Amino acid sequence: MTMLMTLIGVVVFVVGLLFSIAWHELGHLSTAKLFGIRVPQYMVGFGPTIFSRQRGETEYGIKAIPLGGYIRMIGMFPPGDDGKIRQRSTSPFRGMIEDARAAAYEELQPGDEKRLFYTRKPWKRLIVMFAGPFMNLILAVVIFLGVLMTFGINTQTTTVGSVSDCVIEAGAETDTCPKNAPDTPAKAAGLRAGDKIVSYDGKPITEWGALQSSIRDSSGPVTLVVERDGERRELQATPIENKVAKSDGDGGYVEGEYVTAGFLGFAPASGIQQQSFPQAVDRMGDIMENGFEALIALPSKVPDLWNAAFAGGERADDSPVGVVGAARVGGEIVTLDIPPSQRVATMLFLVAGFNLSLFLFNMLPLLPLDGGHMAGALWESVRRRVAKLFRRPDPGPFDVAKLMPVAYIVAGVFVCFTLLVLVADVVNPVRLAG
């Protein structure tokens, strides 16, 4: 039964993956057609074609390997020295293969001279290339906000989870009360596990982050209003200064860092809570910031990935995962011992995270990524504006094809990194449980 549930989870993730890819390419396709660029092909996947159908001038289809997708656009590069016009797809690898063949110009049809990608103004080309990643960003934001506001997430609450018996500094080697250690202010005030703190020092409290900040900033006696057994009660407490874990500003903690601040001596309970729109937007901002930082940190993850893949090293929880690893995680989500609604929410979060990664990665200003073509369009716009300002001849379209050697290097690095992640995902995968 567990194997069947795992397989279902993998299939669900693959469906989400294919939809995300198709959604991305739809952004390129719709804007290209909007600006009159001929698009002969729209494909989801690579390899042999499983299904395709011609609709107007575009062939729509699905291929056997669900690891990407592409559209073909006529005239993505200006003519070369031989006067031939190349055709290029939005898929990095397929695009390089087509360049190697140097045969795409053969698909030009009468009238295509006015429907070439490179003949469009730079701002139009910028929109076409940005539309793909932007579609992934839209999908990620919609899913994240939807999950946060409807399903909710597991978060620390203002309900007391446990009360410490005595005052011990954070980071101490033991959590056993030393002899003659004083009671914590929370215990002395009569705070109990299960109490819900609704007011602190006269200020209403609705979330743990605000309560944590209030406690750490307070000094002297304070009044706590708690809900206990359906009734509200006032408790008097006197926070003391103590060495505590440094806060990350959102109710969490910074591992290994400590500060001296106000201290009561209790731990909050955790629970599933729906987020308000402002709270969801704030968390979405944190997720995007973490995603950007993770992208920047990718090179630093290579040694740990190598050790995990080939030296039996431990796979870190924040280790990069590829499509295979993500599908495996998707399979584990379905088998988790949590309410079905939270399995759905976790799976949606996984798909949303994949879309956010697609957006951030494709925005890198490197060929053969979308960001590299966007950078070329921006550079062309700058060149033409400068030439116009100084009354110089129009330099014409910027030939992005001249940067293909860089594209090959970038693609080679990406392939090596992808293979390393694949090996790590197979032999030492990231696991949610067990």
CORPEVEN-V957995 format. One record per residue. PSI is psi in whole degrees, -180 to 180 (999 if undefined). Layout:
BEGIN
{{PSI} {PSI}}
END
This chain:
BEGIN
{{-41} {-40} {-41} {-44} {-39} {-44} {-41} {-43} {-41} {-45} {-43} {-43} {-42} {-40} {-44} {-38} {-48} {-40} {-41} {-41} {-46} {-39} {-42} {-51} {-28} {-34} {-46} {-46} {-50} {-42} {-35} {-46} {-36} {-37} {13} {18} {133} {130} {100} {-24} {140} {114} {141} {118} {176} {173} {-155} {144} {124} {-42} {141} {155} {136} {126} {105} {-128} {0} {135} {124} {134} {172} {135} {171} {-31} {110} {56} {20} {-165} {175} {162} {152} {134} {132} {134} {43} {-26} {150} {164} {145} {-171} {-25} {2} {3} {146} {126} {155} {139} {147} {168} {-8} {125} {-52} {-44} {-37} {-41} {-36} {-43} {-38} {-41} {-37} {-33} {39} {5} {-25} {-18} {-19} {1} {141} {160} {130} {-12} {-17} {-27} {7} {26} {143} {-46} {-17} {-10} {152} {151} {-38} {-30} {-41} {-37} {-43} {-43} {-44} {-31} {-26} {-36} {-60} {-34} {-36} {-40} {-39} {-45} {-47} {-42} {-46} {-45} {-45} {-47} {-51} {-40} {-45} {-45} {-38} {-19} {-58} {-35} {176} {160} {118} {159} {141} {179} {8} {138} {125} {-44} {155} {127} {144} {-36} {167} {117} {137} {146} {140} {0} {149} {-16} {149} {13} {137} {124} {163} {136} {15} {136} {153} {151} {152} {-34} {-44} {-42} {-31} {-10} {18} {139} {156} {135} {-17} {135} {117} {119} {-14} {141} {117} {40} {-1} {130} {142} {129} {-15} {154} {-40} {-44} {-39} {-43} {-45} {-41} {-43} {-45} {-25} {-7} {156} {141} {174} {142} {159} {128} {134} {123} {153} {123} {123} {39} {3} {153} {136} {147} {132} {144} {126} {154} {97} {148} {164} {137} {160} {118} {163} {139} {135} {147} {4} {-10} {20} {-8} {-169} {152} {116} {130} {3} {139} {155} {165} {123} {177} {145} {132} {-41} {49} {159} {140} {152} {155} {153} {167} {123} {132} {144} {142} {167} {-48} {-41} {-42} {-41} {-42} {-44} {-37} {-40} {-41} {-41} {-44} {-40} {-43} {-38} {-42} {-44} {-37} {-38} {-44} {-33} {-2} {-47} {-34} {-14} {-12} {-46} {-44} {-37} {-43} {-45} {-40} {-34} {-38} {-12} {9} {17} {163} {136} {118} {151} {-30} {19} {143} {143} {150} {-165} {-41} {-46} {-41} {-39} {-38} {-42} {-41} {-39} {-38} {-33} {-42} {-25} {-1} {146} {67} {163} {146} {-37} {-36} {-27} {-44} {-46} {-42} {-40} {-42} {-39} {-39} {-45} {-41} {-41} {-37} {-43} {-38} {-40} {-41} {-43} {-53} {-43} {-43} {-16} {-7} {131} {56} {134} {146} {21} {163} {-38} {-31} {-41} {-35} {-41} {-39} {-41} {-40} {-42} {-40} {-41} {-42} {-46} {-45} {-38} {-41} {-44} {-41} {-39} {-40} {13} {45} {164} {146} {122} {-10} {-176} {144} {125} {94} {-24} {-27} {-17} {7} {-34} {-39} {-39} {-40} {-40} {-48} {-45} {-39} {-43} {-43} {-41} {-44} {-43} {-41} {-42} {-39} {-44} {-39} {-46} {-44} {-39} {-30} {-48} {-24} {68} {156} {132} {147} {-34} {152} {999}}
END
